Amino acid sequence: MHSTASCPPTVRIQEREGRGWTRRAISILQGDGRRSSDTHLVNPAFNGLKDVSIYLKDESTHPTGSLKHRLARSLFLYGICNGKIGEGTTLVEASSGSTAVSEAYFAHLLDLPFIAVMRHSTSRQKIEAIERLGGRCHFVEDAGALYDTAAQIAEDTGGYYLDQFTHAERATDWRGNNNIAETIFEQMKEEAHPEPTWVVMSAGTGGTSATIGRYIRYRNFATRLCVVDVEDSVFYDAWLSGDRTVTCANSSRIEGIGRPRVEPSFIPGVVDHMIRVPDAASIAAMHVVSERLYRRVGGSTGTNFFGVCWVASCMMKEGKAGSIVSLICDSGDRYTSTYYDPEWLKDNNIDIEPYREMLTSFLETGQWRNID
């Protein structure tokens, strides 16, 4: 006996409401990624650094002027692809500035409302940049209140909390997909030391160091990752002790990096070495490298550069040749009223001259001198 299966009734397949907006939004974000992914890898020359080459990937050339441009695009893609962001969704972020500037840019591109929750001490230049892009700023006194306030505003508005501190490491495809680690190693291919001995990176969310550290392991490179922490931040203590519950009552004075708690995106297991840098050293290094690049960079870049110099001094003492890669995180134009203002430095009891002299001497002679 033969049986014939009956044909199913005709079904009208209707596209889920909002998919049209989602597809347009993804196309806009992908277009931005194609236009801005390959930032320059600068190779400044320093007379005293024999056999050690320094490379600085210039993330300040992104459309929003900082490394956070990559993160913001990833966070938007993550939220859209997970069905959390749709047409008209109010977006909220807890940010010390640069991430919010970049997120305001993408919110503007997608015609979405954006609210940045930040401390009153955030630089005026960053606040103005957010507002120019149509975003709103909500201020808090205590850095510890940023997270809960942002989450509450998102709930009250029926919006979505982008939450860079939790989502940074998972929103970025650390295996590749033109992430920052992949572009660094691709750009280094034809250099004298194509596989860097070290990559040096400071930590804010911890997402960039997580991406770089995991990519290094995934590609089985011998490169090591040094993360540089700052005053009033707990990343170094957590890495050293293994305790993720440590907290700090104060807030970092170096905008964009250093946190009073261990953020979920910070992954200590992919970090080979950490050092802690005094704020005066970070700001001094910012001034020193700005003079040699003939343009101003920000405070987090100064932290990175101090770490680069320290690693270079260790390599030279050991007689090792090689390359070190770090990042120019953002432009110094956002800090004219703070790190580049002598009165601000004086008011905050920050004396950069001893570190400035020490770094200048090191770059010219190769001799490292610790500051007591």
MIGUTI-784434 format. One record per residue: residue in one letter; x, z, y of N, C-alpha, C in turn; residue number from 1. Coordinates in steps of 0.001 Angstrom, whole numbers, padded with zeros to 6 digits. Example, Ala and Ser with C-alpha at 12.3 -4.5 7.8 and 13.67 -1.06 7.14 Angstrom:
2
   resn       nc1       nc3       nc2      cac1      cac3      cac2       cc1       cc3       cc2   resi
      A    013190    007800   -005690    012300    007800   -004500    013200    007800   -003300      1
      S    012850    007080   -002250    013670    007140   -001060    012900    007870    000030      2
***
This chain:
372
   resn       nc1       nc3       nc2      cac1      cac3      cac2       cc1       cc3       cc2   resi
      M    000850    000000   -001187    000000    000000    000000    000884    000000    001235      1
      H    000538   -000859    002101    001276   -000949    003363    000470   -000317    004473      2
      S    001220    000402    005373    000529    000989    006517    001168    000463    007798      3
      T    000386    000301    008802    000869   -000205    010085    000721    000888    011136      4
      A    001824    001226    011744    001767    002253    012781    001038    001696    013991      5
      S    000176    002501    014531   -000586    002048    015702    000291    002087    016955      6
      C    000091    001138    017809    000851    001086    019048    000370    002189    019983      7
      P    001305    002822    020694    000893    003875    021626    000125    003269    022784      8
      P   -000751    004059    023365   -001485    003537    024518   -000535    003260    025675      9
      T   -000929    002376    026539   -000101    002058    027694    000034    003290    028583     10
      V    001278    003623    028907    001543    004787    029733    002153    004330    031053     11
      R    001624    004843    032132    002169    004505    033450    003218    005558    033796     12
      I    004483    005133    033873    005575    006053    034174    005764    006098    035677     13
      Q    005569    007290    036233    005650    007445    037686    006915    008216    038048     14
      E    007653    007734    039037    008865    008411    039466    008514    009767    040054     15
      R    009261    010780    039642    009034    012129    040142    009139    012137    041661     16
      E    008221    012871    042273    008192    012931    043728    009527    013449    044265     17
      G    010086    012757    045222    011344    013185    045819    012554    012465    045288     18
      R    012443    011744    044179    013616    011063    043630    014130    009973    044556     19
      G    013230    009361    045292    013673    008338    046246    014588    008946    047289     20
      W    014200    010121    047830    015055    010804    048808    016368    011208    048171     21
      T    016303    011716    046947    017521    012158    046245    018506    011016    046083     22
      R    018019    009853    045698    018911    008701    045488    019537    008266    046800     23
      R    018756    008277    047872    019315    007911    049180    020373    008923    049619     24
      A    020095    010205    049393    021035    011262    049783    022345    011156    049017     25
      I    022251    010925    047717    023468    010786    046901    024287    009596    047371     26
      S    023636    008503    047690    024351    007314    048177    025090    007615    049482     27
      I    024467    008374    050369    025103    008735    051635    026338    009594    051379     28
      L    026224    010571    050495    027346    011454    050191    028470    010704    049488     29
      Q    028122    009802    048588    029140    009012    047898    029869    008086    048867     30
      G    029137    007542    049830    029769    006694    050834    030784    007466    051654     31
      D    030434    008684    052047    031386    009519    052778    032614    009804    051923     32
      G    032415    010068    050637    033544    010344    049747    034505    009177    049647     33
      R    033961    007960    049572    034822    006777    049487    035618    006582    050776     34
      R    035028    006922    051904    035684    006690    053187    036778    007713    053500     35
      S    036673    008914    052935    037542    009988    053422    038344    010713    052350     36
      S    038439    010185    051146    039065    010947    050056    040593    011013    050158     37
      D    041240    009920    050526    042702    009883    050516    043296    010223    051882     38
      T    043436    011502    052144    044104    011935    053371    045614    011774    053202     39
      H    046341    011741    054307    047779    011486    054275    048549    012642    053624     40
      L    049616    012292    052948    050551    013269    052392    051824    013172    053237     41
      V    052011    014156    054118    053104    014139    055092    054367    014733    054469     42
      N    055515    014112    054771    056786    014576    054209    057774    014864    055350     43
      P    057593    016008    056057    058494    016317    057169    059898    016652    056677     44
      A    060894    016345    057487    062294    016605    057123    062764    017897    057782     45
      F    063428    018744    057001    064004    019987    057503    065477    020033    057127     46
      N    066346    020155    058117    067784    020032    057908    068346    021006    056878     47
      G    067804    022213    056848    068380    023232    055986    067910    023224    054549     48
      L    066907    022430    054240    066337    022459    052886    066943    021350    052036     49
      K    068123    021632    051528    068824    020651    050706    068202    020591    049307     50
      D    067908    019385    048867    067393    019124    047518    065988    019675    047276     51
      V    065325    020173    048311    063938    020618    048183    063101    019840    049191     52
      S    062157    019059    048697    061302    018231    049557    059948    018897    049733     53
      I    059476    018924    050966    058199    019545    051302    057174    018452    051615     54
      Y    055987    018589    051039    054892    017663    051299    053665    018466    051730     55
      L    052992    017986    052776    051803    018650    053292    050650    017647    053311     56
      K    049637    017914    052521    048483    017008    052488    047576    017332    053665     57
      D    047385    016353    054535    046746    016589    055828    045227    016472    055743     58
      E    044581    017591    055429    043129    017620    055306    042422    017703    056658     59
      S    043197    017841    057724    042583    017909    059055    042044    016551    059503     60
      T    042374    015471    058787    041927    014131    059188    040551    013778    058640     61
      H    039930    014674    057881    038549    014430    057454    037627    014341    058668     62
      P    036460    013730    058519    035538    013597    059655    035182    014917    060330     63
      T    035180    016020    059562    034871    017319    060164    036121    018160    060376     64
      G    037289    017562    060200    038530    018184    060647    039141    019247    059770     65
      S    038696    019373    058515    039302    020416    057687    039151    020131    056200     66
      L    039905    020900    055431    039822    020881    053969    038395    021118    053485     67
      K    037604    021881    054234    036259    022264    053807    035303    021079    053738     68
      H    035713    019937    054278    034882    018734    054180    034635    018386    052711     69
      R    035693    018465    051899    035555    018183    050463    034588    019167    049809     70
      L    034780    020454    050126    033943    021481    049523    032482    021293    049913     71
      A    032233    021040    051192    030849    020879    051653    030164    019727    050934     72
      R    030854    018591    050804    030259    017455    050103    029951    017822    048648     73
      S    030873    018534    047996    030651    018950    046606    029465    019900    046493     74
      L    029344    020829    047447    028230    021782    047418    026896    021068    047617     75
      F    026859    020063    048477    025630    019301    048672    025272    018518    047411     76
      L    026260    017853    046822    026004    017118    045580    025519    018065    044478     77
      Y    026140    019230    044397    025773    020228    043387    024324    020665    043581     78
      G    023947    020965    044812    022583    021415    045073    021554    020334    044843     79
      I    021855    019105    045242    020915    018001    045050    020749    017663    043576     80
      C    021892    017559    042872    021837    017163    041463    021219    018240    040573     81
      N    021223    019478    041040    020574    020559    040298    019132    020792    040758     82
      G    018628    019921    041612    017243    020006    042027    016939    021100    043020     83
      K    017967    021640    043669    017765    022740    044616    017587    022256    046052     84
      I    018095    021075    046352    018013    020524    047701    017169    019259    047668     85
      G    016164    019218    048492    015310    018045    048599    015016    017743    050052     86
      E    014135    016795    050279    013794    016395    051635    013222    017580    052401     87
      G    013814    017910    053549    013315    018981    054394    013803    020373    054043     88
      T    014621    020528    053000    015093    021847    052596    015969    022471    053681     89
      T    015656    023717    054057    016510    024452    054988    017726    024975    054234     90
      L    018920    024672    054731    020164    025065    054083    020794    026222    054849     91
      V    021313    027199    054108    021902    028387    054713    023261    028633    054089     92
      E    024234    029057    054906    025568    029366    054394    026146    030596    055068     93
      A    026923    031365    054311    027746    032435    054861    029138    031861    055055     94
      S    029606    031804    056304    030857    031090    056559    031562    031640    057783     95
      S    032898    031664    057704    033697    032055    058869    033938    030891    059814     96
      G    033410    029722    059504    033525    028635    060462    033676    027239    059907     97
      S    034828    026933    059312    035122    025545    058947    034167    025000    057893     98
      T    033818    025800    056884    032865    025328    055885    031536    025012    056549     99
      A    031106    025888    057455    029834    025674    058138    029854    024416    058996    100
      V    030981    024129    059642    031092    022902    060436    030875    021687    059530    101
      S    031541    021693    058384    031418    020561    057454    030009    020468    056884    102
      E    029411    021606    056567    028048    021592    056023    027041    021141    057083    103
      A    027274    021537    058331    026402    021074    059408    026453    019556    059536    104
      Y    027635    019000    059337    027814    017539    059390    026965    016849    058315    105
      F    027051    017354    057078    026292    016717    055998    024794    016969    056146    106
      A    024420    018141    056638    023008    018401    056898    022474    017422    057944    107
      H    023297    017142    058952    022915    016169    059986    022746    014775    059376    108
      L    023683    014390    058508    023582    013079    057859    022288    012937    057066    109
      L    021840    014034    056447    020666    014003    055576    019412    014500    056281    110
      D    019532    014792    057593    018394    015255    058389    017767    016522    057807    111
      L    018623    017508    057506    018168    018776    056944    018487    019912    057910    112
      P    017597    020910    058038    017899    022078    058880    019048    022874    058280    113
      F    019902    023433    059151    021069    024184    058670    021278    025430    059510    114
      I    021511    026564    058833    021777    027843    059496    023066    028420    058941    115
      A    024017    028729    059818    025282    029335    059414    025261    030815    059777    116
      V    025539    031671    058798    025633    033112    059040    027115    033453    059163    117
      M    027518    034027    060299    028931    034259    060553    029134    035488    061424    118
      R    030369    035934    061490    030706    037073    062333    030817    036642    063799    119
      H    030596    037595    064701    030699    037309    066126    032104    036844    066524    120
      S    033106    037230    065728    034492    036918    066063    034895    035489    065742    121
      T    034020    034720    065124    034328    033322    064805    034670    032563    066089    122
      S    035664    031682    066008    036125    030987    067210    034998    030189    067869    123
      R    035006    030188    069195    033972    029501    069964    033962    028013    069659    124
      Q    035137    027439    069399    035200    026000    069117    034411    025638    067858    125
      K    034473    026513    066829    033734    026248    065591    032236    026390    065812    126
      I    031837    027414    066553    030419    027621    066842    029848    026409    067580    127
      E    030577    025929    068576    030115    024776    069343    030029    023524    068475    128
      A    030974    023368    067537    030947    022202    066646    029698    022226    065759    129
      I    029333    023398    065250    028137    023536    064416    026890    023199    065223    130
      E    026833    023727    066428    025650    023505    067261    025545    022051    067708    131
      R    026664    021397    067955    026628    019965    068332    026031    019118    067223    132
      L    026232    019552    065967    025713    018811    064821    024282    019205    064462    133
      G    023681    020043    065303    022281    020403    065086    022070    021669    064286    134
      G    023152    022343    063897    023023    023580    063139    022765    024771    064042    135
      R    022299    025870    063433    022093    027121    064164    023029    028181    063618    136
      C    023464    029098    064461    024363    030174    064059    023639    031512    064137    137
      H    023736    032275    063054    023174    033625    063006    024342    034590    062851    138
      F    024481    035534    063776    025671    036372    063817    025424    037759    063228    139
      V    026453    038278    062546    026445    039643    062022    027735    040330    062450    140
      E    027716    041657    062493    028900    042421    062866    029835    042620    061685    141
      D    029267    042934    060538    030032    043323    059362    030190    042139    058417    142
      A    031438    041839    058041    031687    040718    057122    030975    040914    055794    143
      G    030821    042168    055371    030157    042441    054104    028681    042095    054112    144
      A    028099    041956    055325    026674    041632    055433    026396    040136    055374    145
      L    027440    039324    055396    027254    037870    055409    026424    037393    054223    146
      Y    026793    037860    053038    026180    037346    051808    024684    037649    051747    147
      D    024344    038932    051896    022938    039340    051784    022088    038744    052894    148
      T    022660    038665    054094    021907    038092    055218    021599    036623    054964    149
      A    022599    035878    054487    022387    034448    054206    021337    034258    053110    150
      A    021433    035066    052057    020462    034968    050965    019054    035299    051447    151
      Q    018931    036305    052323    017621    036701    052834    017016    035619    053719    152
      I    017842    035013    054568    017340    033935    055433    016855    032763    054586    153
      A    017601    032433    053542    017186    031338    052654    015838    031659    051998    154
      E    015685    032909    051588    014414    033313    050957    013272    033270    051962    155
      D    013528    033776    053167    012477    033830    054190    012020    032444    054626    156
      T    012942    031488    054620    012608    030126    055070    012179    029214    053926    157
      G    012241    029736    052688    011964    028881    051537    013045    027845    051334    158
      G    014254    028171    051806    015366    027222    051747    016302    027465    050594    159
      Y    017544    027018    050760    018545    027095    049692    019844    027649    050264    160
      Y    020366    028683    049623    021634    029298    049999    022754    028531    049309    161
      L    023555    027810    050074    024620    026975    049499    025665    027820    048777    162
      D    025969    029028    049283    026804    030037    048633    028161    029482    048187    163
      Q    028981    029120    049160    030298    028559    048862    031154    029486    048002    164
      F    031004    030798    048183    031877    031739    047496    031594    031812    045990    165
      T    030365    031528    045601    030021    031482    044176    030187    030089    043594    166
      H    029761    029081    044350    029650    027736    043788    030877    026849    043975    167
      A    031862    027288    044736    032999    026414    045043    033691    025898    043786    168
      E    034009    026778    042854    034774    026338    041686    033938    025511    040722    169
      R    032629    025734    040682    031804    024978    039735    031240    023692    040327    170
      A    031180    023612    041649    030655    022406    042283    031676    021272    042283    171
      T    032951    021607    042169    034023    020603    042172    034417    020242    040752    172
      D    034522    018955    040483    034952    018483    039161    036462    018627    039064    173
      W    036937    019713    038444    038368    019997    038418    039155    019073    037487    174
      R    038485    018326    036624    039206    017414    035725    039655    016142    036433    175
      G    039059    015843    037558    039444    014622    038278    038372    014223    039272    176
      N    037863    012986    039120    036820    012466    040014    037281    012499    041467    177
      N    038565    012182    041646    039169    012071    042981    039156    013402    043731    178
      N    039292    014511    042989    039380    015801    043678    040750    015946    044331    179
      I    040950    017034    045064    042178    017162    045848    043422    017216    044967    180
      A    043320    017846    043805    044475    017927    042907    044866    016537    042399    181
      E    043874    015769    041987    044151    014429    041473    044774    013549    042552    182
      T    044279    013641    043782    044838    012804    044844    046277    013212    045171    183
      I    046582    014513    045114    047956    014964    045356    048907    014338    044352    184
      F    048593    014468    043072    049501    013968    042034    049570    012443    042034    185
      E    048484    011784    042406    048498    010320    042506    049417    009879    043643    186
      Q    049346    010555    044780    050172    010192    045932    051645    010529    045721    187
      M    051939    011455    044827    053319    011862    044570    054039    010958    043567    188
      K    053345    010042    042954    053876    009292    041810    055206    008593    042072    189
      E    055406    008058    043260    056607    007279    043540    057661    008070    044317    190
      E    057467    009370    044458    058432    010187    045189    059618    010561    044311    191
      A    060673    011075    044936    061894    011414    044190    061624    012476    043122    192
      H    060748    013426    043433    060340    014450    042464    058820    014377    042343    193
      P    058326    013420    041533    056888    013124    041525    056016    014257    040992    194
      E    056564    015072    040095    055799    016212    039589    056258    017453    040343    195
      P    055454    017961    041259    055902    019078    042092    056343    020282    041259    196
      T    057382    020951    041733    057777    022200    041096    056734    023267    041363    197
      W    056221    023284    042593    055197    024230    042995    054142    023545    043844    198
      V    052901    024000    043721    051865    023775    044719    051549    025136    045312    199
      V    051523    025224    046641    051286    026489    047337    049960    026395    048076    200
      M    049101    027396    047874    047756    027340    048439    047258    028734    048775    201
      S    046640    028886    049929    045975    030142    050275    044566    030136    049695    202
      A    043899    031290    049728    042582    031411    049112    041557    031927    050102    203
      G    040421    031218    050172    039273    031676    050945    038131    031943    049985    204
      T    037500    030880    049508    036549    031038    048406    037295    031221    047089    205
      G    038490    030642    047001    039213    030583    045738    038983    029279    045001    206
      G    038081    028448    045525    037717    027221    044836    038821    026185    044771    207
      T    039580    026014    045859    040646    025009    045859    041770    025406    044917    208
      S    042170    026667    044946    043218    027113    044020    042736    027003    042584    209
      A    041445    027261    042339    040895    027121    040987    040939    025666    040531    210
      T    040583    024751    041431    040613    023326    041096    042035    022866    040799    211
      I    042979    023234    041659    044368    022820    041468    044954    023434    040200    212
      G    044741    024728    040002    045308    025399    038831    044772    024851    037528    213
      R    043472    024587    037465    042883    024052    036237    043311    022612    035993    214
      Y    043414    021826    037068    043839    020435    036912    045273    020371    036391    215
      I    046152    021243    036905    047543    021282    036438    047577    021540    034934    216
      R    046789    022474    034461    046763    022787    033037    046137    021661    032223    217
      Y    045067    021089    032740    044368    020004    032052    045279    018793    031843    218
      R    046108    018476    032862    047018    017353    032761    048359    017738    032138    219
      N    048522    018991    031780    049724    019496    031100    050994    019292    031935    220
      F    050874    019488    033252    052032    019411    034134    052829    020716    034069    221
      A    054114    020624    034363    054958    021820    034435    054840    022509    035784    222
      T    054163    021882    036727    053967    022425    038064    053365    023827    038003    223
      R    053844    024689    038894    053281    026037    038986    052524    026200    040295    224
      L    051553    027101    040263    050696    027345    041424    050987    028719    042009    225
      C    051348    028727    043298    051545    029973    044035    050412    030114    045051    226
      V    049670    031197    044951    048591    031468    045910    049075    032516    046903    227
      V    048873    032228    048178    049327    033105    049257    048124    033840    049841    228
      D    048185    035159    049841    047107    035968    050399    047552    036566    051730    229
      V    046593    037118    052467    046857    037644    053812    046477    039119    053900    230
      E    046742    039705    055047    046320    041083    055281    044794    041198    055195    231
      D    044325    042394    054865    042881    042663    054805    042170    041680    053878    232
      S    042763    041480    052727    042183    040623    051699    042520    041209    050331    233
      V    041634    040985    049368    041800    041655    048067    042283    040743    046944    234
      F    042473    039450    047224    042854    038537    046145    044171    038947    045473    235
      Y    045156    039294    046286    046463    039679    045729    046329    040920    044865    236
      D    045613    041930    045346    045442    043164    044580    044723    042905    043261    237
      A    043708    042044    043287    042963    041729    042072    043833    040992    041066    238
      W    044643    040052    041563    045535    039293    040669    046564    040219    040035    239
      L    047096    041140    040835    048140    042040    040350    047589    043058    039350    240
      S    046405    043594    039618    045862    044677    038795    044906    044212    037717    241
      G    044332    043024    037907    043319    042557    036973    041941    043141    037250    242
      D    041799    043871    038342    040546    044528    038695    039794    043684    039718    243
      R    038675    043086    039318    037890    042234    040210    036928    043034    041079    244
      T    036908    044346    040931    035971    045156    041705    036580    045685    043004    245
      V    037868    045411    043249    038506    045949    044449    037861    045362    045705    246
      T    037776    046181    046743    037204    045735    048009    038084    046199    049168    247
      C    037825    045640    050329    038565    045998    051545    037558    046208    052668    248
      A    037763    047257    053445    036809    047576    054513    036926    046635    055696    249
      N    038097    046059    055907    038334    045205    057069    038179    043731    056715    250
      S    038180    042900    057744    038073    041455    057568    039382    040784    057938    251
      S    039689    039695    057262    040910    038950    057550    040872    038380    058967    252
      R    042017    038453    059648    042122    037852    060974    042510    036384    060908    253
      I    042876    035911    059723    043212    034491    059553    041957    033773    059080    254
      E    041301    033069    060000    040001    032478    059701    040070    031509    058523    255
      G    039073    031626    057653    038945    030691    056539    039571    031165    055254    256
      I    040473    032150    055327    041105    032656    054104    041114    034179    054118    257
      G    041331    034753    052919    041294    036191    052782    039862    036685    052745    258
      R    039541    037564    051791    038176    038057    051661    038171    039557    051404    259
      P    037090    040264    051820    036997    041702    051570    036546    042042    050164    260
      R    036176    041033    049381    035814    041229    047979    036391    040064    047173    261
      V    036456    040222    045862    036949    039135    045006    035794    038166    044786    262
      E    035913    036972    045342    034830    036010    045235    034731    035433    043822    263
      P    033510    035089    043380    033325    034546    042032    034159    033297    041756    264
      S    034454    032513    042806    035199    031265    042604    036698    031467    042438    265
      F    037198    032665    042682    038631    032934    042513    038920    033172    041028    266
      I    039840    032375    040466    040165    032469    039040    041625    032870    038904    267
      P    041918    034160    038749    043303    034629    038688    044103    034019    037542    268
      G    043440    033688    036439    044141    033213    035255    044848    031888    035406    269
      V    044523    031114    036461    045198    029827    036651    046282    029919    037722    270
      V    046520    031127    038244    047528    031344    039283    048809    031865    038647    271
      D    049926    031171    038880    051203    031561    038288    051905    032659    039069    272
      H    051737    032648    040395    052399    033659    041216    051610    033851    042501    273
      M    051644    035066    043045    051008    035340    044326    051956    036121    045221    274
      I    051827    035893    046527    052521    036718    047506    051525    037081    048600    275
      R    051801    038177    049313    050975    038570    050452    051796    038389    051722    276
      V    051181    037773    052724    051879    037413    053956    051284    038183    055137    277
      P    052111    038839    055949    051595    039501    057151    050967    038486    058113    278
      D    049968    038913    058854    049312    038005    059795    050294    037447    060827    279
      A    051233    038287    061269    052225    037810    062241    053056    036672    061660    280
      A    053358    036745    060357    054127    035686    059703    053302    034406    059589    281
      S    052019    034537    059260    051143    033364    059172    051068    032635    060513    282
      I    050870    033405    061579    050701    032783    062893    052028    032225    063408    283
      A    053120    032923    063117    054438    032395    063489    054706    031079    062768    284
      A    054417    031036    061482    054632    029815    060702    053753    028675    061213    285
      M    052541    029009    061647    051652    028017    062240    052295    027380    063480    286
      H    052897    028218    064337    053575    027709    065536    054785    026860    065159    287
      V    055565    027330    064197    056792    026635    063812    056490    025259    063225    288
      V    055546    025194    062305    055259    023895    061684    054557    022969    062676    289
      S    053775    023525    063595    053126    022688    064613    054161    021975    065474    290
      E    055227    022690    065833    056284    022094    066644    056956    020937    065913    291
      R    057069    021046    064614    057758    020012    063835    056854    018859    063423    292
      L    055555    019076    063477    054609    017996    063203    054126    017335    064497    293
      Y    054523    017918    065649    054167    017409    066972    052655    017458    067239    294
      R    051989    018397    066593    050565    018660    066855    050201    020003    066256    295
      R    049157    020583    066754    048787    021922    066345    047998    021953    065031    296
      V    048327    022950    064228    047578    023208    062989    046996    024616    063083    297
      G    046134    024973    062129    045452    026255    062156    046202    027364    061434    298
      G    045616    028564    061481    046262    029744    060924    046428    029713    059418    299
      S    045462    029172    058688    045591    029110    057223    046711    028174    056811    300
      T    046942    027129    057605    048079    026245    057351    049385    027008    057559    301
      G    049404    027897    058561    050572    028744    058762    050832    029628    057561    302
      T    049794    030214    056996    049935    031022    055777    050524    030173    054655    303
      N    049969    028981    054471    050491    028073    053442    051971    027780    053674    304
      F    052317    027483    054941    053686    027068    055225    054671    028210    055037    305
      F    054270    029415    055393    055156    030550    055129    055403    030672    053626    306
      G    054346    030511    052821    054514    030537    051374    055427    029435    050874    307
      V    055292    028240    051457    056170    027118    051099    057628    027474    051371    308
      C    057910    028044    052539    059287    028399    052895    059841    029449    051942    309
      W    059011    030425    051590    059464    031468    050665    059791    030881    049293    310
      V    058915    030016    048798    059157    029369    047497    060405    028499    047567    311
      A    060571    027761    048675    061758    026911    048834    063033    027753    048824    312
      S    062995    028907    049473    064181    029778    049489    064525    030260    048089    313
      C    063505    030559    047296    063743    030985    045908    064350    029858    045085    314
      M    063837    028647    045257    064391    027499    044531    065849    027273    044908    315
      M    066162    027372    046197    067530    027131    046644    068485    028210    046138    316
      K    068047    029444    046094    068882    030514    045546    069195    030283    044071    317
      E    068231    029689    043365    068415    029407    041945    069094    028071    041694    318
      G    069406    027345    042764    070080    026052    042625    069195    024966    042051    319
      K    067890    025059    042282    066944    024094    041725    066541    023055    042766    320
      A    066507    021797    042351    065995    020712    043186    064548    020446    042790    321
      G    063773    019901    043732    062384    019588    043406    061537    019441    044639    322
      S    060228    019390    044426    059291    019206    045527    058256    020332    045530    323
      I    057759    020621    046726    056712    021618    046919    055609    020954    047722    324
      V    054361    021137    047290    053216    020546    047981    052288    021649    048473    325
      S    051820    021500    049695    050805    022404    050223    049854    021599    051106    326
      L    048994    022298    051849    047952    021634    052617    048005    021982    054099    327
      I    047682    020999    054925    047293    021252    056305    045775    021397    056257    328
      C    045296    022626    056424    043872    022897    056190    042975    022424    057321    329
      D    043407    022633    058563    042614    022163    059698    043476    022068    060954    330
      S    042881    021570    062003    043595    021377    063265    043670    022685    064044    331
      G    044735    022827    064823    044883    023991    065669    044010    023962    066918    332
      D    043335    022840    067160    042488    022741    068347    041357    023766    068333    333
      R    041030    024258    067141    039938    025231    067025    040388    026656    067354    334
      Y    041685    026824    067634    042216    028183    067804    042972    028354    069121    335
      T    042633    027530    070102    043321    027635    071391    043079    028984    072064    336
      S    041927    029587    071809    041594    030859    072448    042004    032066    071609    337
      T    042615    031818    070453    043040    032932    069597    044526    032808    069258    338
      Y    044870    032160    068175    046250    032155    067675    047256    031506    068620    339
      Y    046770    030624    069495    047679    029970    070453    047631    030618    071836    340
      D    046901    031707    071950    046759    032395    073230    047615    033660    073229    341
      P    048674    033710    074042    049550    034893    074082    048798    036191    074369    342
      E    047752    036109    075188    046988    037318    075516    046217    037824    074296    343
      W    045675    036902    073526    044963    037298    072294    045925    037967    071322    344
      L    047113    037399    071172    048115    037994    070288    048488    039398    070758    345
      K    048650    039546    072060    049002    040848    072620    047890    041862    072389    346
      D    046646    041450    072631    045498    042339    072457    045330    042774    071007    347
      N    045781    041927    070071    045653    042245    068646    046944    042812    068055    348
      N    047888    043147    068935    049162    043760    068511    049890    042921    067457    349
      I    049939    041614    067698    050620    040705    066783    051853    040139    067481    350
      D    053017    040482    066955    054284    039986    067492    054844    038939    066535    351
      I    054777    037688    066944    055199    036613    066044    056670    036252    066185    352
      E    057348    036744    067221    058700    036270    067520    059715    036525    066398    353
      P    059749    037718    065782    060736    037913    064703    060568    036910    063563    354
      Y    059330    036654    063170    059091    035686    062091    059359    034263    062560    355
      R    059042    033996    063804    059290    032657    064341    060786    032341    064335    356
      E    061600    033292    064764    063046    033103    064763    063583    032972    063346    357
      M    063065    033791    062449    063531    033750    061066    063218    032407    060408    358
      L    061985    031906    060587    061589    030638    059984    062355    029463    060591    359
      T    062532    029490    061910    063286    028428    062571    064711    028362    062030    360
      S    065327    029514    061882    066683    029575    061341    066717    029078    059900    361
      F    065729    029475    059107    065691    029045    057700    065590    027529    057587    362
      L    064725    026916    058376    064546    025469    058290    065781    024699    058737    363
      E    066602    025311    059590    067813    024655    060063    069026    024940    059175    364
      T    069088    026134    058590    070292    026543    057844    070069    026735    056350    365
      G    068815    026949    055943    068542    027235    054541    068765    028688    054159    366
      Q    069086    029530    055144    069330    030945    054881    068071    031757    055169    367
      W    067584    032464    054141    066366    033260    054273    066732    034692    054635    368
      R    066078    035210    055679    066338    036580    056117    065010    037337    056168    369
      N    064902    038398    055392    063684    039191    055395    063538    039983    056679    370
      I    062302    040142    057103    062001    040958    058289    061691    042386    057818    371
      D    062396    043347    058340    062186    044742    057949    060814    045238    058437    372
***
